[in-house]
Amino acid sequence: MGLFAMLAAIAAVALAEHGNLRGAAAQPWDYANFHVGDWQKKGYPLCAGLPALPEHPHNEWQSPIDIPPRPDGAKARADDGEGLQLSAEGEGCHRVRMEHNGHTWEANFAALGCTSLVATWKGKNYTMQELHFHVESENMLGGHHQDMEVHMVHQADDGSQLVIAQFLARSQAVDEENPFLNETFRLFEQTYRDVELSGMLMNPYAGLLRAGEEFYSFLGSLTTPPCTSGLEWIVMREPTWISPGDMDSFEEYLMSPAGYQADSYGRDDRPVQPLNGRPIALGSISATNFLGGGTSGAPALSP
Ligand SMILES: [Zn+2]
């Protein structure tokens, strides 16, 4: 079935109206003035990145960062046999909350009870909660931004969090486009309600990750208020494609009154934060516990 036909087969059923998932904030925040550090002044003290806070060790390890192309931790991979391995499993979700939340576009799985997507990292299982987008990329690589970045936010039973990040590069040709992103953006453009995918599943692992793919891993923070630190970060080395039209529609949203981003120049990326000596290691996606289909030609919403 062609992508268009597959998309046409999606029955997007509005399940419920919903409010802002992020709950009551200390004060409204935006991206307009954050480069002068105003988030901490609006009631989010962790965003200042001060070290040695009693309940937040290594709060100085904030995100995003500029990843050195050859981090010191790279040698750990050779020293450690198989190296750091991530596994990512699950069939995907039938029900997804498609949210335009004023800061980004977010597809939320946990809000509708789907716990199917599980990443195993350093012996702990993390369940995917939601994914969302940034333009331009938040993390940098060797001093360079990519066009966009998608964050897959996971949480373990003990409350600890893991973000799996994938860089997105604006494609130049139709055959370079990513089917998962194409179809996900069609949903964002059609609706911002809870949707039920009739007879299909949304699986970001299958759509975005590849077995054997290498990544950088390090400790960091939420890149939005309250900037909570101590998060595990995994950033894939190689970008996947985003279509120019999808990128344009997301940027238009950020510049629209609905995005509350009229002063942000159509961007929603926090500037990179100091490395402050944090270790950065290389790892790869385990080939054995991975159900994903790869980034090229993989059906995003599989039957
Ligand atoms: Zn993010």
Boltz pocket constraint, residues with backbone or C-beta under 6 A from the ligand:
constraints:
  - pocket:
      binder: B
      contacts: [[A, 132], [A, 133], [A, 134], [A, 151], [A, 223]]
      max_distance: 6.0
